């Protein structure tokens, strides 16, 4: 489906942008923490571990197993990751709200329309009942029906296709005429 492919492409591009935007600040924060750790080590004249020595970019802080509470290390205050997540989410929502809004609007246009308005269905059913023997409106009749019902041509065509499939039982004579290529005129 080309529309789905186009949407998925746009969605993928959006996710790549988010990833790029998130990766850079996290990397900058990690670099900042390493610089602070180095400066604190120089000030305290001893090792102060904020990161595990083998920790490259998997997270911030150290576990209780890594600390032996021997003088040179300082316990850091806990940071609430949910608060950071909320802040990041709000920042991204503010930044991309226009883009997300236009995507949402574009998708809502493509949603299934649902049931046709009652008045329009009644007019189509009236035409159907008058032409039950041969319920195939001509192009001019379809245009007239579209004008009187307020529906578009595609909706008219689909309604008649569905109505014939679900409710029309042509007589045997009609079936033979169709097979012979004869179409009765109303």
Secondary structure, DSSP 8 states (H G I E B T S, - for coil): -HHHHHHHHHHHHHHHHHHHHHHHHHHHHHHHHHHHHHHHHHHHTS---SS-TT-SSS-SS--GGG----SS--------HHHHHHHHHHHHHHHHHHHHHHHHHHHHHHS---S--HHHHHHHHHHHHHTGGG----HHHHHHHHHHHT--HHHHHHHHHHHHHHH----HHHHHHHHHT-----
